[in-house]
Amino acid sequence: MEEIEIVIGSWGSYNECNERSLGSKWLRLSEYSDWEEIETELKNQGFILDGIDEELFIQDVSGFPDTNVNWDYIHPKRFFEILKESEVLENLYKCETFEAFLEVESFDEFERRVESKGSDWDEDIYLYRNQDWYDLGYNLLHDCYKIPDFIDSYVDYQRFGEELRFDGYQEYSDGIIEIR
């Protein structure tokens, strides 16, 4: 897992092509306790937040699966605050769950979960790391039922696991995620 870092730009500087048009330096979000600290850092970098640089946007991201994110609609302050509220920046397991979640769902859905459940946004999300559909089917059937050895070779664990897609199970890069 990488640290989540962003580059913040401003539309005013971008449109003027001034010295801040390429945005801020990389900001490691876990190093800031609140948005005011980020604003102070931006001011130290020369941003004029009550002038030309008042309209901020996320210019670049690192350590974050951003394929299901429309950056045009997420203000950097909101992005930072939702990550803080979700405890993704402080908790390794929550961060791993967040990364897996974003592989199969949108950031908007993540934001809705955090708004409704706060830091418990992940209470009904389970990761089955390093498992494929066969492993999931095998483990769930053997955990729930006593499968006699002589029947075991007749069970299509792969197919059973794949059928669980209808119950909120989805594949992600490190295994299977269940979202209830």
MINU-618287 format. One record per residue (C-alpha): residue in three letters; x, y, z; residue number from 1. Coordinates in steps of 0.05 Angstrom, whole numbers, plus 32768, in hexadecimal, padded with zeros to 4 digits. Example, Ala and Ser with C-alpha at 12.3 -4.5 7.8 and 13.67 -1.06 7.14 Angstrom:
<rs>
   residuo      u      v      w   num
       ALA   80F6   7FA6   809C     1
       SER   8111   7FEB   808F     2
</rs>
This chain:
<rs>
   residuo      u      v      w   num
       MET   8000   8000   8000     1
       GLU   801A   8044   7FED     2
       GLU   800C   8085   8012     3
       ILE   7FD6   80AF   7FF1     4
       GLU   7FF4   80EE   7FD4     5
       ILE   7FD5   8125   7FAA     6
       VAL   7FEA   8161   7F82     7
       ILE   7FBA   819C   7F89     8
       GLY   7FB3   81CE   7F52     9
       SER   7F8A   820D   7F49    10
       TRP   7F62   821F   7F0C    11
       GLY   7F79   8267   7F0F    12
       SER   7FC3   8255   7F0D    13
       TYR   7FB7   821E   7EDA    14
       ASN   7F93   824E   7EAB    15
       GLU   7FC7   8285   7EB4    16
       CYS   8001   8254   7EAB    17
       ASN   8026   8273   7EE5    18
       GLU   805A   8252   7F13    19
       ARG   8023   822C   7F38    20
       SER   8002   8211   7EF9    21
       LEU   8021   81CC   7F04    22
       GLY   8003   81C9   7F4A    23
       SER   801F   81BE   7F8F    24
       LYS   8055   818F   7FA3    25
       TRP   803E   8149   7FB4    26
       LEU   8016   814B   7FF5    27
       ARG   8015   810B   801F    28
       LEU   7FD0   810E   803D    29
       SER   7FE0   80E5   807B    30
       GLU   800F   811C   8091    31
       TYR   7FD6   814E   809B    32
       SER   7FA4   814E   80D3    33
       ASP   7F73   8180   80B4    34
       TRP   7F66   81A8   8075    35
       GLU   7F81   81E8   8094    36
       GLU   7FC7   81C8   8097    37
       ILE   7FC2   81BA   804C    38
       GLU   7FAC   8201   803E    39
       THR   7FE8   821A   8066    40
       GLU   8016   81ED   803D    41
       LEU   7FF8   8207   7FFD    42
       LYS   8002   824F   8014    43
       ASN   804A   823F   8025    44
       GLN   8052   8226   7FDE    45
       GLY   803A   8269   7FC3    46
       PHE   7FF0   825B   7FB7    47
       ILE   7FC3   8298   7FBF    48
       LEU   7F85   8275   7FDB    49
       ASP   7F5C   82B4   7FE3    50
       GLY   7F6C   82CA   7F9C    51
       ILE   7F81   82A9   7F5B    52
       ASP   7F89   8264   7F7C    53
       GLU   7F46   8260   7FA0    54
       GLU   7F29   822C   7F70    55
       LEU   7F50   81EC   7F80    56
       PHE   7F4F   81A9   7F5E    57
       ILE   7F74   8166   7F64    58
       GLN   7FA9   8167   7F2E    59
       ASP   7FCA   8124   7F3B    60
       VAL   7FC4   80E8   7F6A    61
       SER   7FF4   80B2   7F82    62
       GLY   7FE7   8074   7FAC    63
       PHE   7F9E   8074   7F9C    64
       PRO   7F75   8049   7F6C    65
       ASP   7F54   8080   7F44    66
       THR   7F33   805B   7F0A    67
       ASN   7EED   8065   7F27    68
       VAL   7EF7   80AE   7F3A    69
       ASN   7EE2   80EC   7F14    70
       TRP   7F13   8120   7F2E    71
       ASP   7EEC   8159   7F0D    72
       TYR   7EB7   8153   7F44    73
       ILE   7EE2   8148   7F82    74
       HIS   7EFF   8185   7FA6    75
       PRO   7F41   8175   7FC8    76
       LYS   7F25   818B   800B    77
       ARG   7EEA   815B   8005    78
       PHE   7F19   8123   7FEF    79
       PHE   7F46   812E   802B    80
       GLU   7F0D   8133   805C    81
       ILE   7EEA   80F4   8044    82
       LEU   7F2B   80CD   8049    83
       LYS   7F36   80E8   8090    84
       GLU   7EEF   80D8   80A6    85
       SER   7EF4   8091   8089    86
       GLU   7F37   8086   80AE    87
       VAL   7F56   806D   806D    88
       LEU   7F94   8099   8079    89
       GLU   7FA1   807C   80BF    90
       ASN   7F8C   8033   80BB    91
       LEU   7FAF   8001   808D    92
       TYR   7F74   7FD0   808A    93
       LYS   7F43   8008   8079    94
       CYS   7F73   8021   8044    95
       GLU   7F79   7FDC   8024    96
       THR   7F2D   7FD4   8026    97
       PHE   7F25   8019   8008    98
       GLU   7F55   8007   7FCF    99
       ALA   7F30   7FC6   7FC1   100
       PHE   7EED   7FE9   7FC5   101
       LEU   7F01   801D   7F92   102
       GLU   7F15   7FE7   7F61   103
       VAL   7ECC   7FD1   7F5D   104
       GLU   7EA4   800E   7F73   105
       SER   7EA7   8059   7F68   106
       PHE   7EC3   808E   7F96   107
       ASP   7E7D   80AC   7F99   108
       GLU   7E64   806A   7FB7   109
       PHE   7E9E   806B   7FE9   110
       GLU   7E8C   80B3   7FFC   111
       ARG   7E43   809F   8007   112
       ARG   7E58   8066   8035   113
       VAL   7E85   8094   805E   114
       GLU   7E4E   80C9   8062   115
       SER   7E1C   8097   807C   116
       LYS   7E49   806B   80A8   117
       GLY   7E86   8096   80B8   118
       SER   7EC4   806E   80C9   119
       ASP   7E99   802E   80CA   120
       TRP   7E90   8033   807E   121
       ASP   7EB4   7FF0   8076   122
       GLU   7E8D   7FC8   80AB   123
       ASP   7E6B   7F9D   8076   124
       ILE   7EA5   7F96   8045   125
       TYR   7ED1   7F58   8047   126
       LEU   7F11   7F49   8021   127
       TYR   7F24   7F03   800D   128
       ARG   7F6C   7F11   7FFA   129
       ASN   7F91   7EE2   7FCB   130
       GLN   7F51   7EBB   7FBD   131
       ASP   7F31   7EAD   7F7A   132
       TRP   7EEA   7E95   7F6D   133
       TYR   7EFE   7E4D   7F78   134
       ASP   7F1F   7E5D   7FBC   135
       LEU   7EE3   7E86   7FD2   136
       GLY   7EB1   7E50   7FBE   137
       TYR   7EDA   7E19   7FDF   138
       ASN   7EE6   7E3F   8020   139
       LEU   7E9E   7E57   8027   140
       LEU   7E80   7E12   801B   141
       HIS   7EB1   7DF0   804A   142
       ASP   7EA7   7E25   8080   143
       CYS   7E5B   7E1F   807C   144
       TYR   7E50   7DD5   806D   145
       LYS   7E70   7D92   807A   146
       ILE   7E82   7D7B   8035   147
       PRO   7E93   7D30   8035   148
       ASP   7ED5   7D1F   8013   149
       PHE   7EB4   7CF2   7FDF   150
       ILE   7E87   7D2C   7FC7   151
       ASP   7EBD   7D60   7FC8   152
       SER   7ED7   7D4F   7F82   153
       TYR   7E91   7D59   7F64   154
       VAL   7E88   7DA0   7F7E   155
       ASP   7E97   7DD8   7F4D   156
       TYR   7EB4   7E09   7F7F   157
       GLN   7EC7   7E3A   7F47   158
       ARG   7E80   7E3F   7F2E   159
       PHE   7E64   7E45   7F75   160
       GLY   7E94   7E7E   7F83   161
       GLU   7E82   7EA1   7F43   162
       GLU   7E38   7E9C   7F54   163
       LEU   7E46   7EC6   7F92   164
       ARG   7E4F   7F03   7F64   165
       PHE   7E04   7F0B   7F6B   166
       ASP   7E0C   7F12   7FB7   167
       GLY   7E3E   7F4C   7FB7   168
       TYR   7E7F   7F28   7FAB   169
       GLN   7EAD   7F46   7F76   170
       GLU   7EF3   7F3A   7F5D   171
       TYR   7F2A   7F6D   7F6A   172
       SER   7F75   7F6B   7F5C   173
       ASP   7F88   7F47   7F9D   174
       GLY   7F4D   7F17   7FA3   175
       ILE   7F03   7F1C   7FB1   176
       ILE   7EDD   7F54   7FD5   177
       GLU   7E98   7F4B   7FF4   178
       ILE   7E6E   7F8A   7FFB   179
       ARG   7E2D   7F7E   8021   180
</rs>
